[in-house]
């Protein structure tokens, strides 16, 4: 195909809304869906006004580091971890000044530099088949706070809900099995590992984050997500509540 023909085809495809990205790790993580989703999650995290400047950070399941810059830009000392070889190569190339380490959250091993002031665990727990083991590991590596975001299931029962995922997709479970625990299960387990557990009173401006946990029929997205903040010390923060609230609002 000539260069002119390729240009025409590309323009036509873009007009019908298909995002074209180069082949490689970024092709999965830098779709319009992921870019928007990450933007909404990070702006919500910033809205919680939890100070992290200058702290040591452990980021688990970093993918290609789309959340890493949140801490780099705040002068943090960040250790970025990931399991997939292609993602590790990408991270080392694009974050040469950061400590990038291999970490398999299904079989977690010691992380150099642990424990860390803050552990950032966004979008990885639901890709694991043993979430209790993962929470125990995260707790052992947390000196001050854990920031946790994950897909969950509606319901009041304390259940894990294992589920199959496409192992060949680098954005899905590396083992091929993930989980969709209920908020009730997560809340109780976090209380076993941390002195204080909080939920934000708000949710990100994204349809995957429900506002009414009593009305699953109103939730139109395929996935539903929740955020927890676990801490070693009491947090005096008006954006957080220690209760497993059933209704939340969108953050401003």
C-alpha positions in Angstrom: 0.0 0.0 0.0 1.4 3.4 -0.9 2.0 6.1 1.7 -0.9 8.2 0.2 -3.2 5.2 0.5 -2.2 4.5 4.1 -2.8 8.2 5.0 -6.3 8.0 3.5 -7.2 4.8 5.2 -5.9 6.2 8.5 -8.0 9.3 8.2 -11.1 7.3 7.4 -10.6 5.0 10.4 -10.1 7.9 12.7 -13.3 9.6 11.4 -15.3 6.5 12.6 -13.8 6.8 16.0 -11.1 4.1 16.1 -8.0 5.1 18.0 -4.8 4.1 16.3 -1.7 3.6 18.4 1.7 2.0 17.7 2.1 -1.7 18.5 3.6 -2.4 21.9 2.6 -2.0 25.5 1.3 1.6 24.9 -1.2 0.3 22.3 -3.2 -1.4 25.1 -2.8 1.2 27.8 -3.1 4.4 25.7 -6.5 3.8 24.1 -9.0 6.6 24.6 -10.8 4.5 27.2 -7.6 4.0 29.4 -6.5 7.6 29.0 -9.8 9.0 30.1 -10.1 6.4 32.9 -6.7 7.2 34.3 -7.3 11.0 34.1 -10.5 10.6 36.1 -8.9 8.4 38.8 -5.9 10.7 39.3 -7.9 13.9 39.4 -10.1 12.3 42.1 -7.0 11.2 44.1 -5.8 14.8 44.0 -9.2 16.0 45.2 -8.8 14.0 48.4 -6.0 16.4 49.4 -3.9 13.7 51.1 -0.4 15.0 51.4 2.3 12.8 49.7 5.0 15.3 48.7 8.5 14.0 49.3 7.3 10.6 50.6 8.6 7.2 49.5 6.1 5.4 47.3 5.6 1.8 46.2 3.5 1.5 43.1 2.3 -2.1 42.4 1.0 -3.4 39.1 2.1 -0.2 37.3 1.5 -1.3 33.8 3.4 1.3 31.8 3.5 3.9 34.6 0.5 6.0 33.7 0.1 6.8 37.5 3.8 7.1 38.3 4.0 10.8 37.3 1.5 11.7 39.9 4.1 11.0 42.6 7.2 12.0 40.5 5.6 15.5 40.0 5.2 15.8 43.8 8.9 15.1 44.5 8.3 11.6 45.8 10.9 8.7 45.8 9.0 6.1 43.8 9.6 2.4 43.3 7.6 1.2 40.3 6.8 -2.5 40.1 5.4 -4.7 37.4 5.2 -8.4 36.4 5.2 -8.4 32.6 8.6 -8.2 30.8 7.4 -5.9 28.0 6.0 -3.5 30.6 9.2 -3.5 32.7 11.2 -2.7 29.5 8.9 0.2 28.8 9.1 1.5 32.4 12.9 1.4 32.5 13.1 3.3 29.2 10.6 6.0 30.1 11.4 6.3 33.8 15.2 6.0 33.9 15.6 7.9 37.2 13.1 5.6 39.0 13.7 2.3 40.7 11.8 -0.2 38.5 11.5 -3.7 40.0 9.9 -7.0 39.0 7.0 -8.0 41.3 4.6 -10.8 40.7 1.6 -10.0 43.0 0.4 -13.6 42.7 3.7 -14.7 44.3 5.0 -11.5 46.0 8.6 -11.3 47.0 10.6 -8.8 49.0 10.8 -5.3 47.5 14.1 -3.4 48.0 13.5 -0.2 50.0 10.5 -1.5 51.9 8.5 -0.4 53.9 7.2 2.6 52.0 5.3 5.6 53.3 2.6 5.1 50.7 1.6 2.1 48.6 -0.3 2.9 45.5 -2.5 -0.1 44.3 -4.8 1.1 41.6 -6.3 -1.3 39.1 -4.4 -4.5 40.1 -6.2 -6.2 43.0 -9.1 -7.5 40.8 -6.6 -9.1 38.4 -5.3 -11.4 41.2 -6.6 -14.8 42.2 -5.6 -14.5 45.9 -6.6 -11.0 47.0 -6.2 -11.8 50.7 -2.5 -12.7 50.2 -2.1 -9.5 48.2 -3.6 -7.3 50.9 -1.3 -9.0 53.5 1.7 -8.2 51.3 0.6 -4.6 50.8 0.2 -4.1 54.5 3.7 -5.4 55.3 5.1 -2.9 52.8 3.1 0.1 54.0 4.5 2.4 56.6 1.8 5.1 56.5 -1.0 4.7 53.9 -2.4 2.4 51.2 -4.3 3.9 48.3 -6.5 1.1 46.8 -8.7 1.2 43.8 -10.3 -1.9 42.3 -13.2 -3.5 40.6 -15.8 -4.9 43.0 -19.1 -6.7 42.9 -22.4 -5.3 44.2 -23.8 -7.1 47.3 -23.5 -7.1 51.1 -22.0 -10.6 51.5 -18.3 -11.0 52.2 -17.2 -12.8 49.0 -14.3 -12.8 46.6 -16.0 -13.8 43.4 -13.2 -15.3 41.3 -13.5 -14.8 37.5 -11.6 -15.7 34.3 -9.7 -13.1 32.5 -7.9 -13.1 29.1 -4.3 -14.0 30.0 -2.9 -12.9 26.7 -4.1 -9.3 27.2 -1.4 -7.3 29.1 -4.1 -5.3 30.8 -5.7 -8.4 32.4 -4.8 -11.0 34.9 -1.3 -12.4 34.4 -2.5 -15.8 35.8 -5.7 -15.8 33.8 -7.8 -15.6 36.9 -9.0 -12.4 38.7 -11.6 -11.5 41.3 -14.4 -9.1 41.9 -14.7 -9.0 45.7 -17.6 -7.2 47.4 -16.9 -3.9 49.2 -17.9 -5.6 52.4 -15.2 -8.2 52.0 -12.5 -5.6 51.2 -13.6 -3.4 54.1 -13.3 -6.2 56.6 -10.0 -7.5 55.3 -8.4 -4.1 55.3 -9.5 -3.6 58.9 -7.6 -6.8 59.7 -4.4 -5.4 58.3 -4.7 -1.7 59.0 -5.5 0.4 62.1 -7.8 2.8 60.1 -9.8 2.2 56.9 -11.6 5.0 55.0 -13.8 5.5 52.0 -13.9 8.7 50.0 -17.3 10.5 50.3 -16.9 11.1 46.5 -16.3 9.0 43.5 -14.4 9.8 40.3 -16.3 11.4 37.4 -16.5 8.1 35.5 -19.4 5.8 34.9 -17.6 2.8 36.3 -17.8 4.3 39.8 -21.3 3.8 41.3 -22.9 6.4 43.5 -25.6 4.3 45.0 -24.5 0.8 46.1 -28.1 -0.2 46.9 -29.2 0.1 43.3 -27.2 -2.0 41.0 -30.0 -1.8 38.4 -29.1 1.9 37.9 -25.5 1.1 37.1 -25.0 1.1 33.3 -21.3 0.3 33.1 -20.1 -3.3 32.8 -17.6 -2.9 35.7 -18.1 -1.2 39.0 -15.2 0.2 41.1 -14.5 1.4 44.6 -11.7 3.2 46.4 -10.3 2.7 49.9 -7.7 4.6 51.9 -6.1 2.5 54.7 -3.8 4.1 57.2 -1.6 3.4 60.2 -2.7 6.7 61.9 -6.0 8.4 62.1 -6.6 10.8 59.2 -8.4 14.0 59.9 -9.7 14.6 56.4 -13.2 15.9 55.6 -13.2 14.1 52.2 -13.0 10.7 53.9 -15.3 8.6 56.1 -14.5 5.6 58.3 -17.9 4.0 57.4 -18.8 1.7 54.6 -21.2 4.2 53.2 -23.7 3.1 50.6 -24.1 6.4 48.8 -21.5 8.7 47.4 -21.3 11.8 45.2 -19.2 12.9 42.3 -16.2 15.0 43.3 -16.1 18.6 42.1 
